[in-house]
Structures are given as C-alpha cells and as structure tokens.
Amino acid sequence: MFSVGLDQYLVLSAVLFCIGLFGVLTQRNVIKIIMCIEIMLNAVNISLIAFSRYVTPVVLTGQLFAIFVMVVAAAEVAVGIAIIFAAYRNRESVDIENFNILKW
Amino acid sequence: MLDLIFYIFAALAVASAIAVIVVRDIFKAALCLILLFMTVAGIYLLLHADFLAIIQILIYVGAISILLIVAIMLTRDARQGQPLGKFKYLAAVVSLLLLGTIVFCLLNVTFATPDNAPLNETIKPLGKALFGDQGYLFTVEIAAVLLLSAILGAIAVIREK
C-alpha cells in the first residue's frame, strides 16, 4: 500500500492539478492565475514522466512530451505577462474584475 | 528509504502549492512557487529523469519564476493581494469532484508496468529520440517556431504605441 509505484505519482499529480485548478478559478490577481497555471502544467509533467518511468521505461516517450510541455509553458508565460502589462497600462490594475476590455 | 523521500517531496509539493493560493502577499506566493518547482525537480530525479530535473531547475526556477517576480515588481497594487473570488465554494466543489473522479478511475485501472530497469542516464537516449531516425525532428521545428512567434507576439503586444 505504501510502497511507491505508478499510482502514488499519479495521485500526487492529480492533487497538484486540482489545487492549481482551484487557484485558477478563485484567484483575482492575474499574476497569481498564471502561477496556478504553472502548477497545473507541472502536475501534468509529473504524470507524463511517471508514465514514462513505469509503463515505457526504455523508450522515454513521456519525457519527450514533458520537454514539449515545458516549451509551451515558457511561451505561454512570456505572452501572458506581456498581455498583463498591456492591460495594466490601460487599467492601472491587475485585478481580473477590471480586465473586461474584450467584453461586448 | 526512497519511498520516504518520495513522501517528503510529495508533502512539500502539496503544501507549497496550497501556500501559493492561500498566502496573501503575492511575493511570498512566488517564493512558495519556486519551492514547488524545486520539489518537482526532486520528484523527477526520483523518477530517473535526470535531464528533465536539470531542465526544470533551469527553465522554471531560473527563467519563469524570475519573469513572474519581475511582473510582480512592475505592477503596483499586486503586493497585498486580493481575497478569493465570489465563486470559491463552487470552484472547491468542482476541483474536489475532478480529483475524486481521477482517483476513482486510477483505482479501477491497472496499467501494464514491465519490470525493465530504468535507464541510468537519459541525455543520450533523449537526444537520439528527438533528433534521430523516426524521431520528433518536425515537432522540434514546430516548437522553435512557437517560441519565435511567442517572443514576437510578446514584443508586439507590449510595445508603446
């Protein structure tokens, strides 16, 4: 039960993902929302690497996918923070309630 | 022994992830996020993914968290933080339902786990899998284009008119 296998890593990944999801849904500071998205991406990476370690120990396909997830995460943070700055210049705020410029 | 280390890392990761959400001062939340990234790197090491652990520290701790801290420094009212939004109970129910569903599915599925010993060093096999025959060379090119377009998009969005 307590010996660590694939299931323990997957449960850890699921717990981290749900914590990140709760943060994305509830936080009002935009920078904190980006932080919670990073938590979710890290949780997915943990599950990918755990599958790579236990299901395909020699082929390493999961680790390749984790590398691509990291690339997308870096691009996402760069673009996200640029959007935050652009909106901050307009609204002088990082509260998500004030980011309704696109609302019709 | 390794199991004990895994549980320590797991507890640390979950605690720092909760701290990122709960702590009101957003700068301290960013520090908790760095702690989370480092524990995740340790978990990668436990999973015999040495290259991924180094890349995790380089990219997440070295680049992404610094970018987030710069964003915190440049936005004025970010320091004290705001209370949770109005949908917090609904969000808690949704996340707990998702967690319960995932764990329930995990308990009912058994994955075929072969007994092969994991590779001792993964850098060479990773490079061969990425760039070798029948590799992911086209995906690497797409990732390069994605990074370039992200940089150009960030510059275009943030430029003063």
Chai-1 contact restraints between the chains, C-beta under 6 A:
chainA,res_idxA,chainB,res_idxB,connection_type,confidence,min_distance_angstrom,max_distance_angstrom,comment,restraint_id
A,S3,B,D3,contact,1.0,0.0,6.0,A-B,restraint_1
A,V4,B,D3,contact,1.0,0.0,6.0,A-B,restraint_2
A,V4,B,F6,contact,1.0,0.0,6.0,A-B,restraint_3
A,L6,B,F111,contact,1.0,0.0,6.0,A-B,restraint_4
A,D7,B,L106,contact,1.0,0.0,6.0,A-B,restraint_5
A,L10,B,L106,contact,1.0,0.0,6.0,A-B,restraint_6
A,L12,B,A10,contact,1.0,0.0,6.0,A-B,restraint_7
A,A14,B,L99,contact,1.0,0.0,6.0,A-B,restraint_8
A,A14,B,I102,contact,1.0,0.0,6.0,A-B,restraint_9
A,V15,B,V14,contact,1.0,0.0,6.0,A-B,restraint_10
A,L16,B,A17,contact,1.0,0.0,6.0,A-B,restraint_11
A,C18,B,S95,contact,1.0,0.0,6.0,A-B,restraint_12
A,C18,B,L98,contact,1.0,0.0,6.0,A-B,restraint_13
A,C18,B,L99,contact,1.0,0.0,6.0,A-B,restraint_14
A,I19,B,A17,contact,1.0,0.0,6.0,A-B,restraint_15
A,L21,B,S95,contact,1.0,0.0,6.0,A-B,restraint_16
A,F22,B,A91,contact,1.0,0.0,6.0,A-B,restraint_17
A,F22,B,S95,contact,1.0,0.0,6.0,A-B,restraint_18
A,G23,B,I21,contact,1.0,0.0,6.0,A-B,restraint_19
A,L25,B,A91,contact,1.0,0.0,6.0,A-B,restraint_20
A,T26,B,L84,contact,1.0,0.0,6.0,A-B,restraint_21
A,T26,B,G85,contact,1.0,0.0,6.0,A-B,restraint_22
A,T26,B,K88,contact,1.0,0.0,6.0,A-B,restraint_23
A,T26,B,A91,contact,1.0,0.0,6.0,A-B,restraint_24
A,R28,B,Q82,contact,1.0,0.0,6.0,A-B,restraint_25
A,R28,B,G85,contact,1.0,0.0,6.0,A-B,restraint_26
A,N29,B,Q82,contact,1.0,0.0,6.0,A-B,restraint_27
A,I31,B,A71,contact,1.0,0.0,6.0,A-B,restraint_28
A,I31,B,I72,contact,1.0,0.0,6.0,A-B,restraint_29
A,I31,B,A78,contact,1.0,0.0,6.0,A-B,restraint_30
A,M35,B,V20,contact,1.0,0.0,6.0,A-B,restraint_31
A,M35,B,L33,contact,1.0,0.0,6.0,A-B,restraint_32
A,I39,B,A17,contact,1.0,0.0,6.0,A-B,restraint_33
A,N42,B,V40,contact,1.0,0.0,6.0,A-B,restraint_34
A,I49,B,Y44,contact,1.0,0.0,6.0,A-B,restraint_35
A,I49,B,L47,contact,1.0,0.0,6.0,A-B,restraint_36
A,I49,B,A49,contact,1.0,0.0,6.0,A-B,restraint_37
A,R53,B,L47,contact,1.0,0.0,6.0,A-B,restraint_38
A,R53,B,H48,contact,1.0,0.0,6.0,A-B,restraint_39
A,R53,B,P118,contact,1.0,0.0,6.0,A-B,restraint_40
A,Y54,B,T113,contact,1.0,0.0,6.0,A-B,restraint_41
A,V55,B,F111,contact,1.0,0.0,6.0,A-B,restraint_42
A,P57,B,N116,contact,1.0,0.0,6.0,A-B,restraint_43
A,P57,B,P118,contact,1.0,0.0,6.0,A-B,restraint_44
A,V58,B,N116,contact,1.0,0.0,6.0,A-B,restraint_45
A,L60,B,P125,contact,1.0,0.0,6.0,A-B,restraint_46
A,L60,B,L126,contact,1.0,0.0,6.0,A-B,restraint_47
A,L60,B,A129,contact,1.0,0.0,6.0,A-B,restraint_48
A,Q63,B,A49,contact,1.0,0.0,6.0,A-B,restraint_49
A,Q63,B,L52,contact,1.0,0.0,6.0,A-B,restraint_50
A,L64,B,A129,contact,1.0,0.0,6.0,A-B,restraint_51
A,L64,B,Y136,contact,1.0,0.0,6.0,A-B,restraint_52
A,A66,B,L52,contact,1.0,0.0,6.0,A-B,restraint_53
A,M70,B,I59,contact,1.0,0.0,6.0,A-B,restraint_54
A,V71,B,A143,contact,1.0,0.0,6.0,A-B,restraint_55
A,A75,B,L146,contact,1.0,0.0,6.0,A-B,restraint_56
A,A75,B,L147,contact,1.0,0.0,6.0,A-B,restraint_57
A,A75,B,A150,contact,1.0,0.0,6.0,A-B,restraint_58
A,V77,B,I64,contact,1.0,0.0,6.0,A-B,restraint_59
A,V77,B,L67,contact,1.0,0.0,6.0,A-B,restraint_60
A,A78,B,A150,contact,1.0,0.0,6.0,A-B,restraint_61
A,A78,B,A154,contact,1.0,0.0,6.0,A-B,restraint_62
A,V79,B,A150,contact,1.0,0.0,6.0,A-B,restraint_63
A,V79,B,G153,contact,1.0,0.0,6.0,A-B,restraint_64
A,V79,B,A154,contact,1.0,0.0,6.0,A-B,restraint_65
A,I81,B,L67,contact,1.0,0.0,6.0,A-B,restraint_66
A,I81,B,A71,contact,1.0,0.0,6.0,A-B,restraint_67
A,A82,B,A154,contact,1.0,0.0,6.0,A-B,restraint_68
A,A82,B,V157,contact,1.0,0.0,6.0,A-B,restraint_69
A,A82,B,I158,contact,1.0,0.0,6.0,A-B,restraint_70
A,I83,B,V157,contact,1.0,0.0,6.0,A-B,restraint_71
A,F85,B,I158,contact,1.0,0.0,6.0,A-B,restraint_72
A,A86,B,V157,contact,1.0,0.0,6.0,A-B,restraint_73
A,A86,B,I158,contact,1.0,0.0,6.0,A-B,restraint_74
A,Y88,B,T75,contact,1.0,0.0,6.0,A-B,restraint_75
A,V94,B,T75,contact,1.0,0.0,6.0,A-B,restraint_76
A,V94,B,A78,contact,1.0,0.0,6.0,A-B,restraint_77
